[in-house]
Amino acid sequence: MNVVSVSKLKDALSEYLNRAAYGGERIVVASRGKPKAAVISVADLELLEELEDAQAAREALAAHRAGETVPYEEYRAELVAEGLLSE
């Protein structure tokens, strides 16, 4: 993993974006010597999102098995009350 300062990133943004996008490089952006963000490829982002979804599904299944669920009718009523779902 390559670490680059914010100022160096600004000076060569296109180069670092291409290295991440086409070279699969993961670049950590540091500010005042401390890691602040990362530049990764879209493929890496999609993989990260898939992993997050899988983890959420495992947690939901564990909660269900432990009886920590809410009946659908109660959840639906909450969504309607919040205006996120129409009746």
C-alpha positions in Angstrom: 0.0 0.0 0.0 1.4 3.4 -1.0 1.0 6.4 1.3 0.9 9.8 -0.3 0.5 13.3 1.2 -2.5 15.5 0.3 -0.2 18.0 -1.5 1.5 15.3 -3.5 -1.9 13.8 -4.4 -3.1 17.2 -5.6 0.0 17.6 -7.8 -0.4 14.2 -9.5 -4.1 13.4 -9.0 -4.5 11.8 -12.5 -1.5 9.6 -12.0 -2.8 8.3 -8.6 -6.3 7.8 -9.9 -5.0 5.7 -12.8 -2.7 3.7 -10.5 -5.8 2.8 -8.4 -8.2 2.3 -11.3 -6.0 0.4 -13.7 -3.2 -0.9 -11.5 -5.3 -2.0 -8.6 -3.1 0.0 -6.2 -4.6 1.1 -2.9 -3.3 4.5 -2.0 -3.6 6.0 1.5 -3.8 9.7 1.6 -2.2 11.3 4.7 -2.6 14.7 6.1 0.1 15.9 8.5 1.5 12.4 8.6 -1.8 10.8 9.6 -3.8 8.5 7.3 -7.0 10.3 6.4 -8.6 8.6 3.3 -7.8 6.1 0.6 -8.0 6.0 -3.2 -9.1 2.6 -4.4 -10.5 1.2 -7.7 -14.2 0.9 -8.3 -13.7 -2.9 -8.3 -12.3 -2.7 -4.7 -15.2 -0.4 -3.7 -17.8 -2.9 -5.1 -16.0 -5.8 -3.3 -16.1 -3.8 0.0 -19.8 -3.1 -0.4 -20.5 -6.8 -1.1 -18.5 -7.7 2.1 -20.5 -5.2 4.1 -23.8 -6.6 2.8 -22.7 -10.1 3.6 -21.7 -9.1 7.1 -25.1 -7.3 7.6 -26.9 -10.5 6.4 -24.9 -12.6 8.9 -25.7 -10.2 11.7 -29.4 -10.2 10.8 -29.5 -14.0 10.7 -27.8 -14.2 14.1 -30.3 -11.7 15.5 -33.2 -13.7 14.1 -31.8 -16.9 15.6 -31.4 -15.2 18.9 -35.0 -14.0 18.8 -34.0 -10.4 18.5 -36.4 -9.6 15.7 -39.4 -7.3 15.3 -42.7 -8.5 13.8 -43.2 -7.3 10.2 -46.4 -5.5 11.1 -44.6 -3.5 13.8 -41.8 -2.6 11.5 -44.2 -1.7 8.7 -46.2 0.6 11.0 -42.9 2.3 12.0 -42.0 2.9 8.4 -45.5 4.3 7.7 -45.2 6.6 10.7 -41.9 7.9 9.5 -43.3 8.6 6.1 -41.0 6.0 4.4 -43.8 3.8 3.3 -47.4 4.6 2.3 -50.3 2.6 3.6 
